[in-house]
Amino acid sequence: MTAYIGILEKEPGTLWGIWFPDLPGCIAAAGTADETISQAGEALAQWFSLMREDGETPPPPRTIEQLRGDADFAEALAAGHMAIVIRPPVDELDLDDGQLRAVDEAAERRGLSRRGVVRAFVLSQISG
């Protein structure tokens, strides 16, 4: 699964925030670091959904070595902010909105979540 590196930061008098050097405009913010990290996956999912709606493909994540050469990334680390690896939620399957609706409808018929129906399908395929 693809993972993106985010910068977790907190300035005095502000919320905790996370932003992604590879994904301009993809951010999350909350009152605590843990809440912000939890919300970061949803921010990725929403950002990818908007990209799909616009007919665009998300950029691949850069490695930590590649990001070290990025001035904004280096400045954030020098300021004491943290680099955090965030994986998109399991529903980030490169499916269009119609396909995701079909998955959601199948899940609802079975009394499962989207994650549950995808997990059940994957397990049925690998178990033979």
C-alpha positions as CSV (number, residue, x, y, z in Angstrom):
1,M,0.0,0.0,0.0
2,T,1.2,3.5,-0.8
3,A,2.1,5.7,2.1
4,Y,2.7,9.5,2.1
5,I,4.9,11.4,4.4
6,G,3.2,14.3,6.2
7,I,4.6,17.0,8.4
8,L,3.0,17.2,11.9
9,E,3.3,20.6,13.4
10,K,2.1,22.7,16.3
11,E,2.7,26.4,16.7
12,P,1.8,28.2,19.9
13,G,-1.9,29.2,20.0
14,T,-2.9,27.0,17.1
15,L,-4.3,23.5,16.5
16,W,-2.1,20.6,15.6
17,G,-1.8,20.3,11.9
18,I,-0.5,17.9,9.2
19,W,0.3,18.7,5.6
20,F,1.8,16.6,2.8
21,P,4.7,17.9,0.7
22,D,3.6,15.7,-2.2
23,L,-0.1,16.7,-2.1
24,P,-0.6,20.4,-2.2
25,G,-3.7,21.5,-0.2
26,C,-4.1,18.2,1.6
27,I,-4.2,19.0,5.3
28,A,-5.8,17.9,8.6
29,A,-6.0,19.7,11.9
30,A,-7.3,18.9,15.4
31,G,-6.8,19.7,19.0
32,T,-4.3,16.9,19.7
33,A,-1.5,15.3,17.8
34,D,-3.2,11.9,18.0
35,E,-6.5,13.3,16.6
36,T,-4.7,15.0,13.8
37,I,-2.9,11.8,12.8
38,S,-6.2,9.9,12.9
39,Q,-7.8,12.5,10.6
40,A,-4.9,12.5,8.2
41,G,-6.0,9.3,6.5
42,E,-9.4,10.8,5.8
43,A,-7.8,13.9,4.5
44,L,-5.8,11.7,2.0
45,A,-9.0,10.0,1.0
46,Q,-10.9,13.2,0.4
47,W,-7.9,14.7,-1.6
48,F,-7.7,11.6,-3.8
49,S,-11.5,11.7,-4.4
50,L,-11.2,15.3,-5.6
51,M,-8.3,14.3,-7.9
52,R,-10.4,11.5,-9.4
53,E,-13.4,13.8,-9.9
54,D,-11.0,16.1,-11.8
55,G,-9.8,13.2,-13.9
56,E,-6.3,13.5,-12.5
57,T,-3.9,10.9,-11.1
58,P,-2.4,11.5,-7.6
59,P,1.4,12.0,-7.7
60,P,3.4,9.1,-6.4
61,P,4.9,9.7,-2.9
62,R,8.5,10.7,-2.8
63,T,10.9,8.8,-0.6
64,I,12.3,10.3,2.6
65,E,15.6,10.7,0.7
66,Q,13.9,12.6,-2.1
67,L,12.1,14.8,0.4
68,R,15.3,15.7,2.2
69,G,16.1,17.8,-0.9
70,D,12.8,19.7,-0.7
71,A,13.3,23.1,0.9
72,D,9.9,23.2,2.6
73,F,10.4,19.8,4.1
74,A,13.9,20.6,5.3
75,E,12.7,23.9,6.9
76,A,9.8,22.1,8.7
77,L,12.2,19.5,10.2
78,A,14.7,22.2,11.1
79,A,11.8,24.0,13.0
80,G,11.2,20.9,15.1
81,H,8.2,19.6,13.3
82,M,7.9,15.8,12.7
83,A,7.7,13.7,9.6
84,I,4.9,11.1,9.9
85,V,4.1,8.3,7.5
86,I,0.4,8.1,6.7
87,R,-1.3,5.4,4.7
88,P,-4.5,6.2,2.8
89,P,-7.6,4.4,4.2
90,V,-8.4,0.9,2.9
91,D,-11.2,2.3,0.7
92,E,-8.6,4.2,-1.4
93,L,-8.7,1.6,-4.1
94,D,-8.6,3.8,-7.2
95,L,-12.3,3.1,-7.8
96,D,-14.5,5.9,-9.2
97,D,-17.4,7.2,-7.2
98,G,-19.9,4.9,-9.0
99,Q,-17.8,1.8,-8.2
100,L,-17.5,2.9,-4.6
101,R,-21.3,3.3,-4.4
102,A,-21.7,-0.2,-5.7
103,V,-19.3,-1.5,-3.0
104,D,-21.2,0.4,-0.4
105,E,-24.5,-1.0,-1.6
106,A,-23.1,-4.5,-1.5
107,A,-21.8,-3.9,2.0
108,E,-25.1,-2.6,3.2
109,R,-27.0,-5.6,1.8
110,R,-24.6,-7.8,3.8
111,G,-24.7,-5.7,6.9
112,L,-21.0,-4.9,6.6
113,S,-18.9,-1.8,6.3
114,R,-17.0,-0.9,3.1
115,R,-13.9,-2.2,4.8
116,G,-15.7,-5.4,5.8
117,V,-17.0,-6.2,2.3
118,V,-13.6,-5.6,0.7
119,R,-11.9,-7.7,3.4
120,A,-14.4,-10.5,2.9
121,F,-13.8,-10.4,-0.9
122,V,-10.0,-10.4,-0.6
123,L,-10.0,-13.3,1.9
124,S,-12.4,-15.3,-0.3
125,Q,-10.0,-14.8,-3.3
126,I,-6.8,-15.8,-1.5
127,S,-8.3,-18.8,0.3
128,G,-9.2,-20.5,-2.9
